[in-house]
């Protein structure tokens, strides 16, 4: 046997020994195959500690819809929703002519939908903003704006099916009310007649006329209204005449940004009062967990989840083939409050939160969708294989999770869930794995 062959044989043996001694860092979704069919492997069931806390605040800049109402909920307490928005010129450099008088003002907001029991009344106040809304600033749910004296103060019914007459047609899906003509006489007609430069474009206009704040200052009602400010039905109509001889009414329209390229800006504010809630966000059992947990949009309640024993997989190099979690809705707690269509699963790093890594894949939908388990039973299911793999094989650290509603900056949808301690509908957390060869 020549020396070249012996050297080659020794090199192969050394390479094999190094490969066999190397610690596996695990794989994701590999599993085993039996007759060309994937096998999920061994199943582990982990208990979950769950409890309810409240958000400090969330970013509500540019929500998909504006929220308005002061809703009393028998399980979640009260939530007051308001919003601030820019108003925009429908026509730049308007030429009204001297002696133009604003006769009346009609504000119309197009409904997106309502939440809760419609038909309740709100005490609406409309007030001008003192400071402009800036594109470079993030606005938060607990950030109430500085406003001037109200230019509208009225009681209205939240009912999208209520018929509204606009002088020509009968409309539905519209909330309509009058505002003070004197304010718009000053900031629109008089300013334009005096040749103020900020009427040349909307970018300058929103700096001089910052916008409006819509709020419900009533004692409470049964619903929250959602409004689509990008709809053509959301406008402020200024009715005016020019000179004493002008007997034909004219209309100038302000919008909230229906056209592409308009510098539209809106943000929601939410104020929660949990004193009448069925849970206490200041006194919860984070050691043993609780039987029920609560989730609400609009910077409301959130559920914290701690997966017990998941850290025992750290360092073992297991192939994580699948991980999923199921949470069940408590029967009898939904109607008339529609369930959130989707809940999101986030990793909680104390000062920051991040969506789980599974949502970065186009294969998995973002969040867990509400689906019917039985005639009156609903549940949310989450697929979190990548999350578990990353925690136990890459980062080697298990962090708590948060359940929150999707699009929480534009809705107050809520749900009551079975917690980790619930005797019949506990949170289920399953991991399927195989040992790496």
N, C-alpha and C positions, 0 to 999 in steps of 0.2 A: 504494500500500500504506500503510495508516494506521499511526500510531505504536503503537497498542495491540497490533496484530497482531505488529509487529516485536519489542516487548517480550516477548510471550508466547513467540515463536519463540526468542529468546535465552535465556529461562529454561529451556525444554525442552532446548536444546543444552548448557547448563551442567550440568543435572541428569544428563544422559547421560554427560558427560565425567567427573563426579565418581564416578558408579557404576562406570564402566569402570576408573578408577584405584584404586578401593578394593581392598585386599588381602583375598583370601578366607581365612576361618578354617577352611575345610574343612567337610564335612558327614559325617554318619554314615549308612551304609547306603542312600545314594541311588542310586548307580550310573546306568547307562543302560538304556533299554528298546529291544528289537528285537522288533517285532511283538507289543507288549504283554507281552513276557517280560523279566524283569530280566536284565541282563548284569553279571557280577561285575567285569568290567574287567581291567586288567593284574594279573598275579600276580607277587609278589616272594617269594622264599624266603630266609629269614634263618638263618644258622648260629647255634647255641646253645652256649654254654659252660655245663656243668653239673658240680656237685660236691656232696659230702655234708658237712653239718655237724650239730651236735646242738643241740636246744633247751636254753636255760638252765632254764626252767620254764614251765608253762602253768597257767591257772586250772582247778581240778578241782572246784570247788564244785557240788553238786547234779548229778552225772553221771546219765546214763540208767540206768547199772548199776554195781554195785560190782565191782572186780577184785581177785583174790587168787591168788597163786602166785609161784614163783621159777623162771621158765622159762629153760632153757638153749637157745639157738638157734645152730645151726652157722654161720650167716652174720651174725647181729646181736649175738652175745654173750649176756649174761644180762640179764633184766629182772625185778626184784622188785616185785610189785604188792601193795599193802595198802590198807586203807581204815579210816576212822573214821566212826562214826555215833552219832547219838542213839538212845536207847531210850525208849519211851513207855508210859504206863499204858494198859491196855485198859479200865480202869474207874477213875474218880476216887474219892477218899475210900474206899478199900477197907476193909471191916470184917472183920478176920481173927479177932478174939477173942484173949483172953489165952492164953499158953502155946502159941502157934502155932510149929511147927517146920518148917523147910524141909528136906524129905527128899532131894530130888534136883532137878537142873536139866538140861533138854534144850534145846540151841540148834539151830534148824533154819533153813537158808538155802535158798530156792528158786533153782534154777539158771535163768539166762537162756540160757546156752550155755557151751561151753568153746572154747578156742583152742589148737591144737597137737595133740599125741598124747595122747588121754585114757588113763587108767589109771595115770598117774604118781602118786606119793605126795607129799604136802605135810606139813611139820611145822608144824602150826598152833598159834599162841599167841593167846589172847584176854586182853586186859588192860584194866582200867578207865581211862578218861581222867581226867586230873587237872584239866583246865580245861574249862569249857563251850565248846560251839561256838556262835558268835554269828552271827545272820542278817546283820548289817551288815558282816561281815568276809569278804574273798575269801581262799580257801584255795588254796594252790599245790601242784603235784605234788611238789616237793622239800621240803615242809614236814612233817616228822615230828612227831607230837604227843608231849607228855609223858605218860607212863603210870605207873600203879602196878604192883605185882607181878602176874604173870599169874594168872588164875583158871581157865584151861584151857591145857593143854599136851599135845598129842596128835598122832599120825601118822594121816593120812586119805588115802584114794584119791580123786582127782578123776575121778569117773565118774558122769555124770547118769543112766545106766541102772542103776546099782547099787540094789538093793532095800533100802529102809529100813523097819523096822517101828516104828510109833509107839505100840504097845500096843493098838491097835484095828485099824488098817489097814496094808497094805503100800504104801509110797510109793516113787515114783521121782522123778527130777528134784529131789532134795533132798540137801543135805549136812547131816548131823546129828552132834552130838557132845555130851558131857557137860561141864558147868562146875561150879565149886566152890559148893556150897550155902551155905557160910559167908558168902560175900560178899553174896549176895542175902538171907540171913537178916538181915544187918546193915542194908543200905540200903533194903530193902523191908519185911520183916515187922516187925522191931524198931522201925524208924522210924515205921511206920504205927500200930503198937500204942501207941507213945508220943505219938501225936497230932501229929506234925510237920505244919506248915501247908502244906508244898509238895506234899502229895497232893491239894490242892483242884483243881488243873488242871495240864496238861502244861507250860504255859509256865513255871510255877514249878518243876516237877519236874526239867526238863532243866538248870536252873541248879544244883540240889543234887546230882543224879545225872547228870553230864555225858555219859556214854555209854561206848562201847567201841571198842577198836582191834583189828582182825583182821589178823594178819600170818603170813607163812610164813617161819620162821627156819631152814628146812632148807638143805641144800647144793645143791639144784637139782633140777628135775624137767622133765618134757616138755610141760607144759601150763599154761595160766592159766584159772582159773574166773571166769565172769561170773555175777553174782547179782542177782536182782530183789528188792530190799528192800521194794518196794511190793506185792509179791504176798502174798496171804493165807497162803501157805505159809512165809513168813519170819517166825518168831516165836521168843520165848524162853518156854518153859513151866516154871513153878515148881510142883513137886509138894510138897504140904504136908499136915499134919494138925494138929488143935487139941486138945490134952489127950491124956492116956494112954488115954482111953476111945474116942477117935475112931479107928475102924478103916476108915473110908471115905476113900480118897485124894481130895484136891481139887487143882484146878489153877488157878493164876493166871497170866495171860498178859501178857507185855510184847511190844510190837510195834515196828516201825521206821517207822511212819507210813503205814498203809494207808488211813486215812480222810481224806476231804477236810477241810481245815482244820487237820489235825494239824501241829504245828511240826516236821516232819521235817527232818533235816539229815544229809548224808553228803558226804564227799569222798575221792577216791582219792589215793594217793601212789605214785610210781614212781621206782625207783632203777635206773639203767642201768650196766652194766659192759661197755664196748666192747673190753676187752683181748683177748677171743677173737673179735672180729668180723672180717669179711673186708675191712673198710675202716678208715681212721684218721680220726676226726673232728678230730684236732689237726694233721694234716699232709695237706693236700689241695692240688691244683693249681688254684688259682683263675685262673691266667693262661691256660692251654691247655684246662682242663676235663679230665674223666676219662671213661673208657670206660663205666663203670657208675655208677649213682647209687642211693641207698637211701632209703626212706621207712618210718617206723614210728610208730604211735600211742603214747600213753602218754608223751608228752614225749621220744620217742626221736629217731631220725635224721630229717633233713629234706633235701630236695634244693633247692639254690639254682640258679636259671636266669638267665643273662645273655644277652639277645637282642642279638647283634652286628649293628651297622649300622642298627638301627631308628631311631636318632637322625638318620639322613640324611633322614628324612621330615619332620623338624621345620621349620616355617616355609614349607612348600611349598603348604599349603592343599589337599591332596589329600582327595577324598571317600573315606573308608574304608568300603568296602562289606561287607567281611567279613575277619575275622582268626580263625585257628584254630591250635591246637597239638595234636600227637599225640605221646604217649610210649608206648613199647612195653615190655611185661613180658618179662624174660629167661626163656626157656623152661627148665624143669627146676628152678626155684627156688621154686615155690609149695607143692606138696603136701608135707606135710599142713597147711601154713599157708595158710588161706583168704585170698585176696586181699582187700584193702579194697574194699568195694563202690563207694566214691566217694573221689576225691582232690580237695582244694580247691586253688585257685590264689590266692595272696595277693601283694600288693605289699609289698615290704620297704623300710621307712624306717629301718633300723638299730634304733632303740629301740622302734619300733612296727611293727605289721603290719596290713594291712587287706584284706578280701576285694575282689577286682576288681569294678569297677562293673557288669559284666554280670550279676552275681548279684542286683542290685537290681531287675532286670526280671522280671516274671512270665512272660515268654516263654521265658527261658532257665532250665534247671534249675541248681540250685546245685551247682557242681563238675562234674568229669568222671567219668562212670560207667565201670566196667570192662565192656568188651564184647569178644566173641570175634571175632578177625579171621580165624582159621582154626581147624582142628580143635584144635590145642594152643597157639594164639597168642592172646594177649590184649593189649589196648591201652586207653589212656585218651585221650579226646578232649575238648578244651576249646575253647569258643567265647568269644573275647575281643575282639570288635569294638569295644565301647564303651571297653574298657581302652586299646586302641591309639589310638583317636580322641582320647581324653582326653590321653594322653601326648604325642602329636605335634602336636595342634591346639590344645588348651586349656592344659595345664600346661607344654608344651614342655620336658619332662624325662622321660627314660626311666630307670626304676628297676629293680633286680633283682626277680625273682619267687621265690616259695617254693612248693614242692609239699608238702602235708601231708595226713594222713588226716582225713576227716570224723569228728566226735565223738571227737577224739583224747583227751579227758579220761576216756573210758570204755572204751577198747579198746587192745590192743597189736598189732593187725593190722599186717602189714608186707608190703613188695613190693620187688623188685629190678627196676630199669628200665635200659633202654639209655640211655646218656648221649649228650651231643653229639658225643663222639669215637668212638662205636661204629661199626664199619665196615659193619654190615648193618642195625641197628635204631636209628639216631640219632634224637634229638628232631627233630621237624618243626615249623617255625613258618612259616606262610604268611599273607601279607597281600594282599588284592585291593583295588585302588583305581582311581579315575578322576580325571583332572584336571578341576578345576572350570572352567567356562566363564567 
